[in-house]
Amino acid sequence: MNIHPDIRPEKQQNVLQLRCAPLEVVRIGFVGLGVRAKRAVERMIHIDGTEITAICDLVEENIADAQAIITTNGKPAADTFCSAEGWEKVCTHDNVDVVYICTDWLSHAHIALHALNNGKHVAMEVPAAMSVEDCWKLVDTAERTRRHCIMLENCCYDEFELTLLHMVQKGILGEIIHAEGSYLHDLRKRISSNDEGGRRWSNWQVDFMNSHNGNPYPTHGLGPVALAMNIHRGDRMKSIVSLSSKRVGEQGNNTLTGTMNSSIIRTEQERTILVQHCISLPHPYSRSFLLSGTKGFAQKYPIPLMALDPEGDYAIIGDKLQQMLKEHIHPFVKKYKAYGEKLCGRRWIDYVMDSRLIYCLRNGLPLDMDVYDAAEWSCLVELTERSAAAGGKAVEIPDFTRGDWNKLKCTSFAE
């Protein structure tokens, strides 16, 4: 496929702010029932207006676990599929409105395309796709079928990120000129054991990262800052320069070789974004989340702080910062956090994410994130590797909206 298909197919329109018919009850089919998916099953059965109607996995124990979660909570048993073709049956199931995809990275786009082509909405784990070509396929198919296709980037729903987004939308930080987002997380022990919470499948993460040398997982860091900078809502990512460090450590089964990837994105409006990724070297957990604007500055890691005009060189921290954040708390946090913490503990942001998905589908509203977000953020998997392989040469980022990046007059994550 041409990676710059600038002309939209005839009679095909964009899906910016797509609205679909409201669903009184959202019927969900799960593809993949590993660690994260079983948590999602638990969340969904506690959200009003949902029914889990179909589940599938290649491991019978995973299906049994998920079915037990459903039935012990007094919900009707879901149809189950345990075969190599099970995902296809979920995608064509008459009693499914949304296919919720929790499989390995390389299969996300393939399953999503089949679901969209069968009239289903799609919600999938990150990244949405691992190649630019598959990103384009997702965009084209979502536009042609007029179905929702959302990538489930939970970090966009964390409290600090949501509150800062709210403050940006109020103009408190002015125009965001530079932003930083990362995924720096020492996962050597967890991934090498392949045993986080009882995994029962191959260690596909290690296999992919040991054979690729860019940023294989860009969306946790990029997503929240892209929303704050209104990417494809008034600006777009135009080019990227990426470099990867040398690899250290032995390469083999369940062994990660250490490498740091750093990338700089330049936007159409000449703003910049730094994105980094490393999960195989010692480092305290960080997603960076830094916003530098014409009226103020904010960061989340290593400690939360802000600086605002007219005292732009003075750090606001501690109780004063917490009071300021409380004054500008995002409505989603006020609405969903308390019950989300009760149900999911520290993973309450996943509950907010799923609750918003269901709320929008039941009310016929545009989703918080669209297929263009999924494509823009996920395409960095290939583009960072391509740039790094060329010694940091600038690589063009496709305009997946085909020129419509400046047409939206609304901000993201509106209530």
KESE-57182 format. One record per residue (C-alpha): residue in one letter; z, y, x. Coordinates in steps of 0.05 Angstrom, whole numbers, plus 5000, padded with zeros to 4 digits. Each point is the difference from the previous one (the first is absolute). Layout:
N
aZYX;...
***
This chain:
415
m500050005000;n498550715023;i506750305019;h497650694977;p497249874930;d500150744981;i496249914936;r503849704941;p496149474962;e496450264940;k504350104937;q506349855041;q505450534998;n506350125041;v506749744975;l504250615018;q505650054949;l497349384965;r503049874931;c499549334966;a502149774931;p507649954994;l502949305004;e505849884952;v502149405042;v497549935072;r498449285014;i500549845074;g497049455042;f502949895070;v495649745057;g504549795057;l507449864991;g503050095068;v506150415019;r497750684974;a496649724938;k506349654975;r503750665006;a494450324959;v500649454947;e507550164995;r498650744992;m494449934949;i504149584951;h505050584998;i494850534983;d498850114925;g493149844974;t498249465051;e498549264995;i498449555059;t494749544972;a497149655061;i502349845070;c496749645058;d501349795071;l497949465049;v507349775008;e503149644940;e507050215019;n498150734996;i497249904930;a506349644979;d504450565027;a496050534964;q499949624934;a507549915005;i501050755008;i495950114937;t503049474955;t507350095021;n499450724978;g497949784931;k492650155007;p494349534979;a497549545055;a493750235035;d493849575008;t500049725070;f494449845049;c501049655066;s493249895033;a495050345045;e496650274938;g506350214964;w498950745015;e493349984966;k503249724937;v505150574999;c494450515008;t496249714940;h506149854958;d499250254928;n507450184997;v500250445062;d499150765003;v502250125072;v499149565061;y505850125048;i497849775070;c505249795052;t495949565047;d498150085074;w496650645022;l493049715009;s499749744928;h502250634963;a493250324990;h496549344984;i504949844944;a500150724975;l492550034994;h499849364958;a505550274955;l496550674990;n493449654985;n503649614945;g502750624967;k507049995028;h504050565030;v502349875071;a506550135036;m500349745072;e504550005060;v498250405062;p495050075032;a494949964944;a494449805048;m499149865074;s492950275008;v496150624982;e494949574963;d505449704955;c502850694987;w493250224975;k499549384957;l506650154967;v497950724985;d493249804973;t502949444957;a505650434971;e495050544983;r495149524968;t505249614960;r504450614983;r506349605016;h506150235038;c500849775072;i506550215032;m502949825068;l507549894994;e502450475055;n507550014986;c501750505054;c496950544957;y505749904952;d505850085048;e504950564983;f498950465059;e492549934997;l499750134925;t504750605004;l496050315057;l493649894961;h503350374942;m501950575047;v493050035028;q497150044930;k504750584986;g497350365062;i506750005037;l496949755066;g493650404991;e493549685021;i501149355039;i496250095066;h502349385036;a503449354979;e502349365033;g501049304972;s501449355035;y502349294995;l504549875061;h504149384985;d502449475049;l497849384963;r499549525058;k505749554978;r498450014926;i492649855007;s500549505057;s504749584958;n495450034939;d506449934959;e501450664965;g503349804935;g497049305002;r492650075015;r495949374987;w493250205025;s496450125066;n501650605043;w493650384985;q502950675021;v500849775072;d493249675001;f496650654978;m503850475046;n499049585061;s492450034990;h499450734981;n501950625040;g500350594952;n504950164944;p500249404953;y505250304953;p498950754993;t502050144928;h507650035004;g499650615045;l493650314975;g500949934925;p505750504988;v497150545046;a493049914971;l502950144931;a503750615026;m493550265030;n496149874936;i494949555033;h493949954953;r503650504956;g497650615038;d499149735070;r497549365032;m500949625065;k493850135041;s500749665069;i504949605041;v501449915074;s504149385018;l502949695063;s503949365009;s504649845058;k499249395043;r502649344975;v506349715030;g503249324989;e497149304992;q495149884944;g500749374958;n502249714934;n505150454966;t500450465061;l498350734995;t497050365060;g502950695007;t495350594987;m500750714973;n494350324962;s499750764992;s494850354959;i498450724983;i496350164936;r496450664988;t498750224929;e494350394968;q504750604997;e501549935075;r507049734991;t502849415041;i503849364988;l503149565054;v500649264981;q503549485044;h501349264996;c504249525042;i504049404978;s500749615065;l504050455046;p507350234995;h500550604954;p504750244945;y496649964932;s495850624986;r494550214953;s500250705031;f498250384936;l499450695029;l496950604965;s498650665035;g497950574955;t498950745002;k506850144968;g504149415022;f501049345036;a503149334979;q501149335032;k503449364979;y500849625066;p504049945045;i504450464958;p498150384937;l499350745011;m496250614976;a498550705024;l497750564954;d497950725006;p502750505015;e504349595048;g494649525021;d503449815065;y506549804966;a501049274981;i502849864931;i503849345004;g506049644970;d503250244935;k495750624996;l493749585004;q502649504949;q501650564951;m493050295008;l496849324989;k504449904939;e497550654970;h492849795008;i500749254985;h493649704972;p500249804926;f498149285017;v506449935041;k504350274944;k496749544949;y499749345037;k504649985061;a506749824967;y497549384965;g495449835058;e506049985047;k503949574951;l494349504995;c497050025071;g505250325045;r496750365059;r493149784975;w500650454939;i493650375021;d496149384980;y503050054930;v497850724995;m493049815023;d499349444948;s503250404945;r495150565010;l494249515000;i502249714933;y501650684970;c493050275016;l496549384974;r504050004935;n498650734988;g492750025021;l501450475058;p496850055069;l503949605052;d503950365054;m495149745052;d492849804991;v494749575034;y498050585046;d507150025028;a499649255011;a493350065036;e501750635041;w506549735026;s497749285011;c493550185036;l504250205060;v501049265016;e492849965024;l498950715022;t506150035046;e497749375035;r492950265005;s502350665031;a504949665047;a494749515024;a495650605017;g505450325042;g502450484947;k493250244976;a500250394935;v497849584940;e497850284933;i504349814940;p495749874939;d500650444939;f501349474948;t499750524944;r492850165019;g501150755001;d505150034943;w506050095046;n500950734979;k499049914925;l507149834979;k504150604980;c506549604989;t505049755051;s501949275010;f506249684970;a500450464940;e505149814948;
***
